[in-house]
């Protein structure tokens, strides 16, 4: 509901959760959950689901004797019910705030609220709601000592409870009628309704109600002067009381043992959780150390590669420089050799040509001298 942003469903679920905790005796936790739900609900436009939420808050605060706060929440629930024109919730709210006024001994206000609830439930035809309102009205009439009015409401409530088929509710109404008739000194009628309640209690195996019926009937017979019957019923009450006490004691021991086992189990879970946490931390530490070692290894390898690569480059540069130097030396030697060769060739050419020219000149000179001699001779 929270993920979907469904504030109506969220409010309703928290109201049910808080009410369940309250009924289980966990008032503080119930109050916290209901208040958190109310604060969240107030951040949005009011929804019909907020009315039961405020009713539950009012009930919790009323139980804890915070009367003003209780009334404020109950009135807020009624306001929302009226706004949405929901008669069912409005009737429920009237009964709840009636209980609040009854606890404050403001019987007139309580009576008015219960009457309003009865009218609303009658209009919308909710039999159990009608019966509940009639029982509340009967309680007020009884406290005001208007016993006939109380008895009339109780008998009307009995009709609706019989229609519902809820045997425990019927048994409780029987006992309420019996108590009213006992107050009116109608002991035989009181006994009759008590026996009906006792029969249903035995059928339901509801020992607390059986015990109360025995105790109540014992009191009636005592008032009627039938002491032997009263004593017999009192013995039955005492025997059942001992049984209930033993069962309660056994239940307490079982609950204590269960609580001990639960606490022991929770302690074991905590220990295992602690060990698991330690192991997890050790594993994380080991993984961290392994990661650091791997990182250092990678960094070392990278550094070594860089150093090796740098040395390799230096060696290659040095080798290239040496090659270049040798090439330069070789080039110079080749150039020097070529220069020497050119000079040698030039010298050889110079010396050879000079001799050839000298020889040619001498030959020419000899030729011309011969020709001149021959001409002189012929002349």
Order of alpha helices (4+ residues) and beta strands (2+ residues): alpha-alpha-alpha-alpha-alpha-alpha-alpha-alpha-alpha-alpha-alpha-alpha
